[in-house]
């Protein structure tokens, strides 16, 4: 069975390079056009799941206009708390930000999440996904989520020796992970991983 992890199209705030977690931002017009012009076929998949944030739901709707995905809040990006909507230039002299940049896997973002809280939440979301796959006997699953979520899942579900930040996942691109269903049930890593070049120039 195959599970596609797809990052939402680029948003206006992404273009500004702000920290965009639980707050939302509209997709750029270029991203909308690119996503809507893909050749994906809804009939190739039997389960559709999305983060509940609008940029992911909109991405799914543009890719598959007639599909209403299952929405999971646990697939949201990290909550960046007081850093939300701000750029590096806005934050570079903030001591809270400097501490977090120095130790992003240990420091708790004020008003937001620690990496451990984020990972625990995403793990629970993944467990829900596995339950849905097994319940509906799904064989081809399409998931739209966020860069941080996908990097974490790739770090956890593959045997690639890469650190969290080494995973390259541009907006509007994805990875396909193939599993034996018994391995998926037991929490074993995927047996095959490949990038998804959905268009020649990517999306978004």
Secondary structure, 3 states (H helix, E strand, C coil): CEEEEEECCCEHHHHCCCECCCCCCCECHHHHHHHHCCCCCHHHCCEEEEECCHHHHHHHHHHCCCCCCEEEHHHCCCCCHHHECCCHHHHCCCHHHHHHHHCCCCCCCCCCCCHHHHHHHHHHHHHHHHHHHHHHCCCEEEEEECHHHHHHHHHHHCCCCCCHHHCCCCCCCEEEEECCHHHHHHCCCCCEEEEECCCCCCCC
